Amino acid sequence: MSDAPSEMVFDANLPNLSRPVRIKSFYEAQVFVRRWTIRDKDPLIRVLLRKLEKADSTVSVNEAIRELKRELASRGLLPAPETPLH
């Protein structure tokens, strides 16, 4: 369960960080949320971290990643995906 499917690869911002962080695996998502928890001390982020740490199936991993993306988006920390040029 260490790797997320390729469609799960995404960029995310930490508050007050100049560049987005590329998240390419479930493990990287866990590390990102741990760092976010340390920076913000937000109780909702701690709940998200616990959910990520307890995920033990593909279904729970996918749900935790979706919840991470929702939290990032609600706080303006999920950069818009680049649209390919045709």
LOZA-591548 format. One record per residue: x, y, z of N, C-alpha, C in turn; residue in three letters. Coordinates in Angstrom, 1 decimal. Layout:
N
+--------+---------+--------+---------+----------+--------+--------+---------+--------+------+
| n_east | n_north |   n_up | ca_east | ca_north |  ca_up | c_east | c_north |   c_up | type |
+--------+---------+--------+---------+----------+--------+--------+---------+--------+------+
|      X |       Y |      Z |       X |        Y |      Z |      X |       Y |      Z |  ALA |
...
+--------+---------+--------+---------+----------+--------+--------+---------+--------+------+
//
This chain:
86
+--------+---------+--------+---------+----------+--------+--------+---------+--------+------+
| n_east | n_north |   n_up | ca_east | ca_north |  ca_up | c_east | c_north |   c_up | type |
+--------+---------+--------+---------+----------+--------+--------+---------+--------+------+
|    0.8 |    -1.2 |    0.0 |     0.0 |      0.0 |    0.0 |    0.9 |     1.3 |    0.0 |  MET |
|    2.1 |     1.1 |   -0.3 |     3.0 |      2.3 |   -0.2 |    2.8 |     3.2 |   -1.4 |  SER |
|    2.4 |     2.7 |   -2.5 |     2.3 |      3.5 |   -3.7 |    0.8 |     3.7 |   -4.1 |  ASP |
|    0.5 |     5.0 |   -4.5 |    -0.8 |      5.3 |   -4.9 |   -0.9 |     5.1 |   -6.4 |  ALA |
|   -2.0 |     4.9 |   -7.0 |    -2.2 |      4.8 |   -8.5 |   -1.7 |     6.2 |   -9.1 |  PRO |
|   -1.3 |     6.1 |  -10.3 |    -0.8 |      7.3 |  -11.0 |   -1.8 |     8.5 |  -11.0 |  SER |
|   -3.1 |     8.2 |  -11.0 |    -4.0 |      9.3 |  -10.9 |   -4.1 |    10.0 |   -9.6 |  GLU |
|   -3.5 |     9.3 |   -8.6 |    -3.4 |      9.9 |   -7.2 |   -2.2 |    10.8 |   -7.0 |  MET |
|   -1.4 |    10.9 |   -8.0 |    -0.2 |     11.8 |   -7.9 |   -0.7 |    13.3 |   -8.0 |  VAL |
|   -0.4 |    14.1 |   -7.1 |    -0.8 |     15.5 |   -7.1 |    0.2 |    16.4 |   -6.4 |  PHE |
|    0.0 |    17.7 |   -6.6 |     0.8 |     18.7 |   -5.9 |    0.0 |    19.3 |   -4.8 |  ASP |
|    0.7 |    19.6 |   -3.7 |     0.0 |     20.3 |   -2.5 |    0.9 |    21.3 |   -1.9 |  ALA |
|    0.3 |    22.3 |   -1.4 |     1.1 |     23.4 |   -0.7 |    0.9 |    23.3 |    0.8 |  ASN |
|    2.0 |    23.5 |    1.5 |     2.0 |     23.7 |    2.9 |    1.8 |    25.2 |    3.1 |  LEU |
|    1.2 |    25.7 |    4.2 |     1.1 |     27.1 |    4.4 |    2.5 |    27.7 |    4.5 |  PRO |
|    2.6 |    28.9 |    3.9 |     3.9 |     29.7 |    4.0 |    5.1 |    28.9 |    3.3 |  ASN |
|    4.8 |    28.0 |    2.4 |     5.8 |     27.4 |    1.7 |    5.8 |    27.9 |    0.2 |  LEU |
|    6.9 |    28.3 |   -0.3 |     6.9 |     28.9 |   -1.6 |    6.6 |    28.0 |   -2.8 |  SER |
|    6.9 |    26.7 |   -2.7 |     6.7 |     25.8 |   -3.8 |    5.8 |    24.7 |   -3.4 |  ARG |
|    5.0 |    24.1 |   -4.3 |     4.2 |     23.0 |   -4.0 |    5.0 |    21.7 |   -3.8 |  PRO |
|    4.5 |    20.8 |   -3.1 |     5.1 |     19.5 |   -2.8 |    4.4 |    18.5 |   -3.7 |  VAL |
|    5.2 |    17.7 |   -4.4 |     4.6 |     16.6 |   -5.2 |    4.4 |    15.4 |   -4.4 |  ARG |
|    3.2 |    14.9 |   -4.3 |     2.9 |     13.7 |   -3.5 |    2.6 |    12.6 |   -4.5 |  ILE |
|    3.5 |    11.5 |   -4.4 |     3.4 |     10.4 |   -5.4 |    3.1 |     9.1 |   -4.8 |  LYS |
|    2.9 |     9.0 |   -3.5 |     2.6 |      7.8 |   -2.9 |    1.8 |     8.0 |   -1.6 |  SER |
|    1.3 |     7.0 |   -1.1 |     0.5 |      7.1 |    0.2 |    1.5 |     7.5 |    1.3 |  PHE |
|    2.7 |     6.9 |    1.3 |     3.6 |      7.2 |    2.4 |    3.9 |     8.7 |    2.3 |  TYR |
|    4.2 |     9.3 |    1.1 |     4.4 |     10.7 |    1.0 |    3.3 |    11.5 |    1.5 |  GLU |
|    2.0 |    11.1 |    1.3 |     0.9 |     11.8 |    1.8 |    0.9 |    11.8 |    3.3 |  ALA |
|    1.2 |    10.7 |    3.9 |     1.3 |     10.6 |    5.4 |    2.4 |    11.6 |    5.9 |  GLN |
|    3.5 |    11.6 |    5.3 |     4.6 |     12.5 |    5.7 |    4.2 |    14.0 |    5.6 |  VAL |
|    3.5 |    14.3 |    4.5 |     3.0 |     15.6 |    4.2 |    2.1 |    16.1 |    5.3 |  PHE |
|    1.1 |    15.2 |    5.7 |     0.1 |     15.6 |    6.7 |    0.8 |    15.7 |    8.1 |  VAL |
|    1.8 |    14.8 |    8.3 |     2.5 |     15.0 |    9.6 |    3.2 |    16.3 |    9.7 |  ARG |
|    3.8 |    16.8 |    8.6 |     4.4 |     18.1 |    8.6 |    3.4 |    19.2 |    8.7 |  ARG |
|    2.3 |    19.0 |    8.0 |     1.2 |     20.0 |    8.1 |    0.7 |    20.1 |    9.5 |  TRP |
|    0.5 |    19.0 |   10.2 |     0.1 |     19.0 |   11.6 |    1.0 |    19.7 |   12.5 |  THR |
|    2.3 |    19.5 |   12.3 |     3.3 |     20.2 |   13.1 |    3.2 |    21.7 |   12.9 |  ILE |
|    3.1 |    22.1 |   11.6 |     3.0 |     23.6 |   11.3 |    1.8 |    24.3 |   11.8 |  ARG |
|    0.6 |    23.6 |   11.6 |    -0.6 |     24.3 |   11.9 |   -1.3 |    24.0 |   13.3 |  ASP |
|   -1.0 |    22.9 |   13.8 |    -1.6 |     22.5 |   15.1 |   -3.2 |    22.6 |   15.1 |  LYS |
|   -3.7 |    22.3 |   13.9 |    -5.2 |     22.3 |   13.7 |   -5.7 |    20.9 |   14.0 |  ASP |
|   -6.8 |    20.9 |   14.9 |    -7.4 |     19.6 |   15.3 |   -7.9 |    18.8 |   14.1 |  PRO |
|   -8.5 |    19.5 |   13.1 |    -9.0 |     18.7 |   11.9 |   -7.9 |    18.0 |   11.2 |  LEU |
|   -6.7 |    18.7 |   11.1 |    -5.6 |     18.0 |   10.4 |   -5.1 |    16.8 |   11.2 |  ILE |
|   -5.2 |    16.9 |   12.5 |    -4.8 |     15.8 |   13.4 |   -5.7 |    14.6 |   13.2 |  ARG |
|   -7.0 |    14.9 |   13.0 |    -8.0 |     13.8 |   12.7 |   -7.6 |    13.2 |   11.3 |  VAL |
|   -7.3 |    14.0 |   10.4 |    -6.9 |     13.5 |    9.1 |   -5.7 |    12.6 |    9.1 |  LEU |
|   -4.7 |    13.1 |    9.9 |    -3.5 |     12.3 |   10.1 |   -3.8 |    10.9 |   10.7 |  LEU |
|   -4.6 |    10.9 |   11.7 |    -5.0 |      9.6 |   12.3 |   -5.7 |     8.7 |   11.3 |  ARG |
|   -6.5 |     9.3 |   10.4 |    -7.2 |      8.5 |    9.4 |   -6.2 |     7.9 |    8.4 |  LYS |
|   -5.2 |     8.7 |    8.0 |    -4.2 |      8.2 |    7.1 |   -3.3 |     7.1 |    7.8 |  LEU |
|   -3.0 |     7.3 |    9.1 |    -2.2 |      6.3 |    9.8 |   -3.0 |     5.0 |   10.0 |  GLU |
|   -4.3 |     5.0 |   10.1 |    -5.1 |      3.8 |   10.3 |   -5.5 |     3.1 |    9.0 |  LYS |
|   -5.3 |     3.8 |    7.9 |    -5.8 |      3.2 |    6.6 |   -5.1 |     1.9 |    6.4 |  ALA |
|   -5.9 |     0.8 |    6.2 |    -5.3 |     -0.5 |    6.0 |   -5.9 |    -1.3 |    4.8 |  ASP |
|   -6.6 |    -0.6 |    4.0 |    -7.1 |     -1.3 |    2.8 |   -7.1 |    -0.2 |    1.6 |  SER |
|   -7.2 |    -0.7 |    0.4 |    -7.3 |      0.2 |   -0.7 |   -8.4 |     1.2 |   -0.6 |  THR |
|   -9.6 |     0.7 |   -0.1 |   -10.7 |      1.6 |    0.1 |  -10.4 |     2.7 |    1.1 |  VAL |
|   -9.9 |     2.3 |    2.2 |    -9.6 |      3.3 |    3.3 |   -8.5 |     4.3 |    2.9 |  SER |
|   -7.5 |     3.8 |    2.1 |    -6.4 |      4.7 |    1.6 |   -7.0 |     5.7 |    0.6 |  VAL |
|   -7.8 |     5.2 |   -0.3 |    -8.4 |      6.1 |   -1.3 |   -9.3 |     7.2 |   -0.6 |  ASN |
|  -10.1 |     6.8 |    0.3 |   -10.9 |      7.7 |    1.1 |  -10.1 |     8.7 |    1.8 |  GLU |
|   -9.0 |     8.3 |    2.4 |    -8.1 |      9.2 |    3.2 |   -7.5 |    10.2 |    2.2 |  ALA |
|   -7.1 |     9.8 |    1.0 |    -6.5 |     10.7 |    0.0 |   -7.5 |    11.7 |   -0.5 |  ILE |
|   -8.7 |    11.2 |   -0.7 |    -9.8 |     12.1 |   -1.1 |  -10.1 |    13.2 |   -0.1 |  ARG |
|  -10.1 |    12.7 |    1.2 |   -10.3 |     13.7 |    2.3 |   -9.1 |    14.7 |    2.4 |  GLU |
|   -7.9 |    14.2 |    2.2 |    -6.7 |     15.1 |    2.2 |   -6.9 |    16.2 |    1.1 |  LEU |
|   -7.3 |    15.7 |   -0.1 |    -7.5 |     16.7 |   -1.2 |   -8.6 |    17.7 |   -0.9 |  LYS |
|   -9.7 |    17.2 |   -0.3 |   -10.8 |     18.1 |    0.1 |  -10.3 |    19.2 |    1.1 |  ARG |
|   -9.5 |    18.8 |    2.1 |    -9.0 |     19.7 |    3.1 |   -8.1 |    20.7 |    2.4 |  GLU |
|   -7.2 |    20.2 |    1.6 |    -6.3 |     21.1 |    0.9 |   -7.0 |    22.1 |    0.0 |  LEU |
|   -8.0 |    21.6 |   -0.7 |    -8.8 |     22.5 |   -1.6 |   -9.6 |    23.6 |   -0.8 |  ALA |
|  -10.2 |    23.1 |    0.3 |   -11.0 |     24.1 |    1.1 |  -10.1 |    25.2 |    1.7 |  SER |
|   -8.8 |    24.9 |    1.9 |    -7.9 |     25.9 |    2.4 |   -7.1 |    26.6 |    1.4 |  ARG |
|   -7.4 |    26.3 |    0.1 |    -6.6 |     27.0 |   -1.0 |   -5.2 |    26.5 |   -1.1 |  GLY |
|   -5.0 |    25.3 |   -0.7 |    -3.6 |     24.7 |   -0.7 |   -3.4 |    23.6 |   -1.8 |  LEU |
|   -4.4 |    23.4 |   -2.6 |    -4.3 |     22.5 |   -3.7 |   -4.2 |    23.2 |   -5.0 |  LEU |
|   -3.0 |    23.3 |   -5.6 |    -2.9 |     24.0 |   -6.8 |   -3.8 |    23.4 |   -7.9 |  PRO |
|   -4.3 |    24.3 |   -8.8 |    -5.1 |     23.8 |   -9.9 |   -4.2 |    22.9 |  -10.8 |  ALA |
|   -4.7 |    21.8 |  -11.3 |    -3.9 |     21.0 |  -12.2 |   -3.7 |    21.7 |  -13.5 |  PRO |
|   -2.5 |    21.5 |  -14.1 |    -2.1 |     22.1 |  -15.3 |   -2.9 |    21.4 |  -16.4 |  GLU |
|   -3.4 |    22.2 |  -17.4 |    -4.1 |     21.6 |  -18.5 |   -3.1 |    21.4 |  -19.6 |  THR |
|   -3.2 |    20.2 |  -20.3 |    -2.2 |     20.0 |  -21.3 |   -2.6 |    20.8 |  -22.6 |  PRO |
|   -1.6 |    21.2 |  -23.3 |    -1.8 |     22.0 |  -24.5 |   -1.9 |    21.1 |  -25.7 |  LEU |
|   -2.9 |    21.4 |  -26.6 |    -3.1 |     20.5 |  -27.7 |   -2.5 |    21.1 |  -29.0 |  HIS |
+--------+---------+--------+---------+----------+--------+--------+---------+--------+------+
//
